[in-house]
Amino acid sequence: MNPIAIRTASLGRRFGAVHALDDVTLEVPSGIIFGFLGPNGSGKTTTIRLLLGLLEATEGSAQVLGFDTRADAAAIRERTGALLEHCGLYERLTAGENLGLYGRFWRMPRADRRARTAELLSLLDLYDRRDEIVGGWSRGMKQQLAIARALYHRPSLVFLDEPTAGLDPLAAVALRDRLAHLAESEGITVFLTTHNLAEAERLCTLAGIVNKGRLLAVAPPAQLAAGSGLASIEIIGTGLTDAVVEMVAALPAVSSARRDGRALMVGLTSTGGTTQVITALATAGYQIETIRHTAGSLEDAFRALVEAQS
Amino acid sequence: MTRMTNTADVLAVASKEWRALLGQRGFRGKTGIVLFLAAFGIILPLQAGRAWITSPSLAIAWSWVPMFLVSTVIADAFAGERERHTLETLLATRLSDNAILFGKIVAAIGYAGALTLASLLLGEVAVNLATWREGLVLYRPTTFLTMCALGAGGSVFVAAIGVLISLRAPTVRQAQQAVSGTIVVLLFLPWVAVRLVPVEWKRTAIAAAPSTSQLAVIGVGALVLLDIGALAFAMRRFRRNRLIAD
């Protein structure tokens, strides 16, 4: 097995004057869940399309599973699975037919297709619904089936483009748990794009943050969060008014301030911010009862990196 | 081996198309097929009687049917996948560009060919049952073969043109309108051209023309050349990275 599943060197793609992806250099080791995080329109989907050879790079190069995306795109698609922007299911076909069809595309013998369909649908608790037309299914069920389809032919690398987008929180959590379980049991590399930072924090071994087509950082989520040097504080006391919240939000060391019942939630942009906030609150006549510090999160790191780029 | 596996890929795509086609509701699904068979396999043959099988113009009359049938389904080939957001997932599979393209074409031609043949056979049975006292009547082999050759040649041409239109059309409706319009223009062009040719030229051409069978061979040959050209052009135009970039 190639120790590096994905390697890009100054990868870029222009659409006319628009630079959808710019100078992205990245290495994704095999066997991990890699999170590619960024807001909408940041270049995540374009990256997947380039890595699958569905789009040609205008700059730089990329290798997936050791194959060049320009010269050997067919070999890449042979060995990968994908859940793209839309689930891409055939809504007039049943769940079993949708999976079996992709098994035929990958030349799996009929007996293998039958066994694999039963295996994956059972894992997803969808086996009893295998003969239902998927057009009437909920979005969460369709996404689960689409993930099963992406894994069907036992690829060594799977691209998942925002798999939990548009799902309600419960469905998203269920899908995330099943995805983690499937990725582990199948022993595959997962390239996951998302703008859900909590999802990335829970699922990913390594994460890259992309914004406006540029890769800003790559590290394990915990390291990204710690490296942000940011923290937040939760202050409970009396005398909290909108004017106090606005005053705190305007402090140089504060990135955000909001009321949450009796609590004042403050995001800090520097480690010395706590003193600044306490002094300002005392001056404003606010009586502090408790202060609780929390460590920096991936969200803090993401926000700091994106703001620094802007 | 490559040819065999490519054939398997083409058939995999085609079978997907057939399943989706049969799964449609209303006149484009099973209901439409039943109505078509009832009209062209039973009602019209019974109205026409034995002339339905023996008429010399049968070959010409039937050669447009598969073309029409192809035009009703081919517009959906890529425009439908795009509209239903399944195109990109299909393009992300291991299937080659040619397997996808020819799978779509084979599906449309197979659907049209199967319906046409079924209608012809049903018509023969219906007419023979209705006029059984007059003895058995069958299609003449030469008429039947000419009908098949013209129908198949025309279908391939319409399928190739339809795929080209479907590749670029943003919606199925627009693709259908464009395919129908193009087919009408292509069918009427030769008719208009013949009308515009001076009468003396026509007389000279008729006098110099070879026999009917030779004319049929020349016609089918010309159709095959047209098909090859249209298919080659469709293969050249179908590039998955161009479809996504557009």
Interface residues (C-beta under 8 A of the other chain):
Chain A: F15 R49 L52 G53 L54 L55 E56 A74 R77 E78 T80 A82 L83 L84 E85 H86 C87 G88 L89 Y90 E91 R92 L93 E97 L101 Y102 R104 F105 W106 R107 I133
Chain B: T5 A8 D9 A12 V13 S15 K16 R19 A20 G23 Q24 R84 H85 T86 E88 T89 L90 L91 A92 T93 R94 L95 S96 R240 N241 I244 A245
